[in-house]
């Protein structure tokens, strides 16, 4: 094989790997929470694309401190790092998995020094 064919095969492989899954990070509006299945429905800001995400293995933090899944109920805006990968669970089409959920709550931040 000459180098042009090897390069072409490499770029095709790289392209296929890119489309196999997508990892996105952004700010989302939390629309719904299912505590029994550990699923959330979020809407991306600003384009309002909705996703159903599995959060069973997500790392959840509030102001940098570890938090529990049930604490998500208190917030409407969250930052999510997610992997888009279609799946189906108990008849529900899942769009992907949340890898990390970060929340910044100004009410729980320590006061600033003067």
Backbone as a ProteinNet text record, in pm:
[ID]
protein_1_A
[PRIMARY]
XXXXXXXXXXXXXXXXXXXXXXXXXXXXXXXXXXXXXXXXXXXXXXXXXXXXXXXXXXXXXXXXXXXXXXXXXXXXXXXXXXXXXXXXXXXXXXXXXXXXXXXXXXXXXXXXXX
[TERTIARY]
83.8	0	87.6	46.5	124.9	73.2	146.7	113.7	-18.7	-59.5	-188.1	-304.4	-296.1	-402.9	-406.8	-291.3	-286.1	-347	-312.2	-367.9	-519.1	-567.8	-712.1	-784.2	-729.8	-790.2	-790.5	-682.9	-674.8	-782.5	-801.2	-900	-1042.5	-1068.9	-1200.9	-1226.6	-1127.6	-1141	-1164.1	-1089.2	-1104	-1244	-1294.6	-1429.8	-1536	-1520.8	-1617	-1614.3	-1497.1	-1487.2	-1556.6	-1549.2	-1612.5	-1763.6	-1821.3	-1965.7	-2019.1	-1935.8	-1983.9	-2047	-1994.5	-2056.6	-2010.3	-2087.9	-2052.6	-2055.1	-1952.1	-1949.2	-1966.6	-2067.3	-2097.1	-2095	-2059.2	-2063.8	-2134.9	-2227.7	-2298.4	-2394.5	-2466	-2563.1	-2701.3	-2776.7	-2906.6	-3009.9	-3133.5	-3246.4	-3297.7	-3309.7	-3358.7	-3511.2	-3570.5	-3715	-3786.3	-3726.2	-3793	-3690.2	-3728.9	-3642.6	-3723.8	-3668.2	-3727.5	-3634.5	-3675.3	-3589	-3583.5	-3688.1	-3687	-3589.8	-3579.2	-3491.2	-3363.2	-3348.7	-3234.3	-3217.1	-3325.2	-3326.8	-3363.2	-3309.8	-3349.9	-3382.9	-3467.9	-3497	-3442.3	-3356.5	-3296.1	-3319.4	-3312.6	-3324.6	-3201.5	-3130.9	-3008.4	-3043	-2952.8	-2968.3	-2868.3	-2900.9	-3026.2	-3113.7	-3067.7	-3143.4	-3259.6	-3276	-3390.3	-3402.9	-3292.9	-3294	-3310	-3405.2	-3433.5	-3363.8	-3315.6	-3248.8	-3301.4	-3317.8	-3344.5	-3212.6	-3164.5	-3031.5	-3034.9	-2951.9	-2929.3	-2823.5	-2852.9	-2757.7	-2711.6	-2732.3	-2698.8	-2551.5	-2463.3	-2320.2	-2257.1	-2338.3	-2286.4	-2223.9	-2118.4	-2056.7	-2132.7	-2193.2	-2275.8	-2208.3	-2189.5	-2130.2	-2211.5	-2219.4	-2280	-2171.4	-2136.3	-2028.6	-1899.6	-1872.7	-1749.2	-1752.4	-1859.4	-1872.9	-1960.7	-1929	-2012	-2156.7	-2250.3	-2392	-2465.3	-2583.6	-2667.9	-2762.5	-2807.2	-2899.4	-3027.2	-3080.1	-3205.9	-3194.4	-3072.9	-3053.3	-3079.6	-3081.9	-3106.8	-3243.4	-3339	-3474.8	-3477.1	-3376.2	-3372.3	-3324.4	-3284.1	-3221.4	-3292.1	-3284.5	-3344.4	-3239.8	-3123.4	-3014.9	-2895.1	-2845.8	-2732.7	-2633	-2507.6	-2405.3	-2384.2	-2392.7	-2385.7	-2280.6	-2199.6	-2110.9	-2178	-2216.2	-2294.8	-2239.5	-2269.8	-2231.8	-2360.2	-2374	-2492.7	-2475.8	-2563.5	-2559.1	-2697.4	-2771.3	-2909.8	-2918.7	-3020.7	-3044.1	-3193.6	-3237.6	-3378.1	-3384.5	-3465.6	-3481.1	-3628.4	-3685.8	-3825.4	-3918.7	-3894.7	-3980.1	-3952.5	-3850.3	-3816.5	-3690.5	-3696.6	-3579.1	-3490.2	-3368.3	-3272.3	-3173.6	-3146	-3056.4	-2909.4	-2879.3	-2740.7	-2725.3	-2601.8	-2569.2	-2503.2	-2538.7	-2470	-2345.3	-2230.5	-2105	-2075.5	-2110.7	-2082.8	-2190.1	-2239.3	-2336.2	-2277.7	-2262.5	-2209.5	-2315.3	-2328.2	-2424.8	-2352.3	-2375.9	-2324.1	-2444.1	-2451.8	-2563.1	-2513.2	-2548.6	-2498.3	-2544.2	-2657.4	-2706.6	-2620.8	-2548.9	-2468	-2318.5	-2282.7	-2142.8	-2106.1	-1982.9	-1942.8	-1940.7	-1969.5	-1970.1	-1830.2	-1829	-1701.4	-1645.4	-1514.4	-1448.3	-1441.9	-1459.5	-1454.1	-1316.1
-119.3	0	124.8	220.3	343.4	433.7	538.7	625.7	697.7	727.3	795.5	705.6	576.6	484.4	466.7	459.1	445.8	569.2	686	810.7	815.1	772.2	772.4	677.6	559.3	462.9	520.3	584.8	644.2	750.2	838.1	945.1	891.4	787.2	724.3	663.1	592.6	533.7	641.6	751.1	861.5	921.7	935.4	988.3	897.6	767.2	672	673.8	688.8	695.7	820.8	928.8	1052.9	1038.8	963.6	949.9	840.2	757.4	647.6	698	804.9	866.1	1010.6	1091.9	1232.3	1269.5	1336.7	1386.3	1536.9	1584.9	1727.3	1779.1	1903.6	1970.1	2102.1	2133.2	2258.9	2282.2	2392	2430.6	2386	2326.1	2269.2	2308.1	2315.9	2336.3	2199	2173.3	2045.6	2047.8	1960.6	1959.6	1856.1	1738.8	1631.2	1535	1469.6	1372	1247.3	1131.5	1003.3	938	938.6	884.4	732.4	666.5	519.9	463.9	526.5	478.2	559.6	664.8	756.6	810.9	871	937.5	1083.3	1169.2	1309.8	1350.5	1451.5	1513.8	1655.3	1690.2	1822.8	1887.5	2019.7	2097.5	2185.3	2177	2256	2404.2	2484.8	2629.6	2678.4	2752.4	2820.5	2749.7	2640.6	2585.2	2494	2464.6	2391	2246.8	2185.4	2044.2	1962.5	1869.2	1790.2	1654.8	1609.9	1481.2	1407.4	1276.3	1189.7	1121.2	1141.5	1094.1	1000.6	898	808	873	889.4	953.4	859.1	730.1	631.8	636.7	662.7	662.7	801.1	905.1	1041.2	1090.9	1167.4	1236	1367.2	1386	1504.4	1590.1	1719.9	1812.4	1941	1996.9	2128	2214.8	2321.3	2411.1	2334.4	2233.7	2157.1	2046.1	2033.9	1930.4	1817.1	1691.4	1579.4	1595.3	1555.8	1567.7	1440.3	1422.3	1307	1336.8	1233.2	1246.2	1320.1	1291.6	1352.1	1503.3	1555.6	1700	1776.6	1706.4	1773.2	1840.3	1788.9	1844.9	1993.6	2041	2179.5	2277.8	2230.2	2318.1	2311.9	2421.9	2423.7	2436.5	2493.3	2507.7	2426.6	2336.7	2251.8	2250.3	2220	2200.2	2049	1997.6	1853.2	1819.6	1720.1	1657.6	1525.8	1507.8	1390.3	1321.4	1192.8	1111	1070.6	1111.4	1076.6	937.4	847.7	709.7	651.3	630.2	585.4	447.4	432.7	308.8	302.1	190.5	174.7	100.1	151.5	86.8	91	-24.9	-38.8	43.4	36.1	104.6	252.2	304.1	446.4	460.1	543.3	571.4	670.4	628.1	712.4	767.1	898	963.5	948.7	921	907.5	900.1	920.7	914.2	1043.1	1087.3	1200.9	1147.4	1200.7	1158.9	1241.5	1369.7	1461.5	1569.4	1600.6	1709	1804	1930.6	2033.5	2140.4	2184	2288.7	2394	2519.3	2630.2	2698.3	2690	2747.9	2870	2990.4	3111	3122.9	3061.3	3068	2987.1	2888.5	2802.2	2835.1	2939.7	2981.2	3057.3	3046.3	3123.9	3272.7	3358	3502.3	3550.4	3651.6	3709.4	3800.8	3798	3886.3	4026.8	4129.1	4269.4	4313.8
0	0	0	-78.3	-75.2	37.4	64.3	177.5	160	36.7	14.5	55.8	24.8	63.8	215.1	277.3	423.2	489.2	437.5	492.3	473.8	358.2	332.6	428.1	448.7	540.9	683	723.5	856.5	875.9	778.5	791.7	789.2	713.4	714.5	851.5	905.7	1039.2	1144.2	1137.5	1231.2	1221.3	1100.7	1081	1139.1	1121.1	1176.8	1328.8	1387.8	1533.6	1586.6	1512.7	1553.8	1557.2	1463.7	1457.7	1548.9	1606.9	1689.6	1818.9	1877.5	1993.1	1999.7	2068.3	2082	2228.8	2272.7	2409.7	2401.7	2472.7	2472.8	2615.2	2630.1	2758.9	2739	2828.3	2815.5	2929.1	2915.8	3016.4	2970.3	3062.3	3029.6	3134.5	3090.2	3180.5	3220.1	3348.1	3398.9	3395.4	3314	3294.6	3380.3	3397.9	3470.2	3527.7	3638.9	3705.5	3735.8	3702.4	3739.4	3840.7	3966.2	4071.1	4069.1	4020.2	4020.2	3917.8	3801.5	3695.5	3682.4	3762	3754.3	3612.9	3563.1	3433.3	3453.6	3366.8	3366.8	3223.6	3212.3	3084	3092.4	2997.3	2995.6	2859	2858.9	2735.7	2725.6	2612.5	2598.6	2586.3	2636.1	2628.4	2524.8	2425.8	2394.8	2290.6	2228.3	2115	2153.7	2282.3	2336.5	2286.7	2245	2208.4	2335.5	2335.3	2455.3	2448.4	2564.6	2577.2	2700.1	2687.5	2801.5	2833.6	2956.9	2993.8	3113.6	3107.3	3219.7	3308.7	3436.7	3528	3638.3	3619.9	3723.3	3762.3	3668.9	3701.1	3690.1	3687.3	3673.4	3803.6	3789.6	3903.3	3920.7	4038.4	4063.2	4169.1	4137.4	4233.8	4240.4	4360.8	4383.8	4445.6	4376.7	4419.6	4447.8	4366	4377.2	4480.3	4556.5	4658.9	4606.5	4638.5	4593.9	4642.5	4555.6	4588.3	4548.8	4603.9	4575.1	4459.8	4391.9	4279.6	4319.7	4438.6	4481.4	4500.8	4516.2	4531.5	4401.9	4288.9	4160.8	4156.2	4234.2	4234.8	4269	4340	4386.1	4280.7	4163.4	4065.2	3930.2	3857.7	3723.5	3613.6	3644.2	3546.3	3595.1	3507.5	3543	3427.3	3458.6	3356.4	3345.7	3222.3	3202.4	3098.1	3129.9	3032.1	2998.8	2873.2	2837.4	2714.4	2706.8	2592.2	2521.8	2396.6	2319.2	2260.4	2300.7	2254.7	2277.6	2170.6	2183.1	2247.2	2333.6	2405.8	2435.4	2485.1	2521.4	2653.4	2746.8	2876.5	2915.9	2936.4	2976.8	2887.4	2757.2	2661.1	2642	2706.3	2695.2	2610.7	2508	2425.6	2499.5	2528.7	2600	2498.3	2508.3	2413.2	2449.5	2575.9	2615.7	2765.5	2811.3	2953.2	2997.9	3117.2	3177.7	3245.6	3210.1	3271.5	3395.9	3388.8	3499.3	3501.6	3621.7	3639.7	3743.1	3702.2	3791.4	3811.4	3937.1	3969.5	4050.9	4014.7	4092.8	4155.7	4287.8	4361.7	4437.6	4391.1	4457.8	4602.8	4638.1	4775.9	4871.7	4821.8	4907.8	4901	4826.3	4820.3	4947.4	4997	5114.3	5078.9	5176.1	5149.4	5110.6	5023	4980.6	5089.1	5102.1	5200.2	5144.8	5231.5	5183.3	5147.6
[MASK]
++++++++++++++++++++++++++++++++++++++++++++++++++++++++++++++++++++++++++++++++++++++++++++++++++++++++++++++++++

